[in-house]
């Protein structure tokens, strides 16, 4: 028996099959947008891009784009359906620094500092990545456009078209992207906001200091840096006294203030120059976080944990007494009644780890400026005293330092 053989080519396709394919394309393919519509979340992303455009250097491709897309379905290279659509595409740097679009459909990799990018087109469902290369057009960050072409994987086509799938079927997107945001106006608005926020910031800050003579007070350099007006006060003075800087060492983070008027009691402690051993019991007096913790002097205790500070800095001791912002410049006492350090910082990523400048560096600063101390004799041999007694005796010589920058 003679077998019948029928061969179909592009011109011999059944019109009914082609019509059904066109209808299916219209219903399940071309109406499914390949780019992000504009959900509310994109507003936050665009603001973030605008903010970083003002405050840091960002990649030229980042932004919100209007997208014009030509979608084509072809069968054996014959276009059986074509459609034009509009939408949006947001490209931004995510937390790991990768440039992606909002729907995680594209990844962009800039080639050096050029305007050319390699693009990965992602189909994670099938573990498929396609590649393209684009070049940005435009004269500056705000005037950027590019075009991108990609083809839908055959696996996705088979799933979408089911029994209507046929070899030779292709689906192609050609997208043209024009940056819309951030615009120059957007950046100007962010700049104005940041300027207003900066102007509205509190121009007052505070720290701690302690007296070394009846009109001299020691604190950190960073406490009084950039202050136009400096004031001191405590429960004993019961007034706010004006102070001026008479000596400083920025590298060692030390400053000496002079109080022009008012009576400051002579200190009842000594400044001990000898290095202190690891494990020496200490306590700290100061005025931390006064906006929330109040203006009363605060005491914390601990030990000298190490002979060196942050990253082995031998100018500093590491101490375990808890300290907070506002403790800076305050005295570190041993239990004999001697100042053995000056609080300067705390470790933000560790529990009860603070740093204090060794008093040797304070004495060098005073000697270099011919400043004299008025202090009690060395109490090293006096034996440990009750902490409550020491705090009561010394607190009148520890001051809340208030700085104003206007």
Order of alpha helices (4+ residues) and beta strands (2+ residues): alpha-alpha-beta-beta-beta-beta-beta-beta-beta-alpha-beta-alpha-beta-beta-alpha-beta-beta-beta-beta-beta-alpha-beta-beta-beta-beta-beta-alpha-alpha-beta
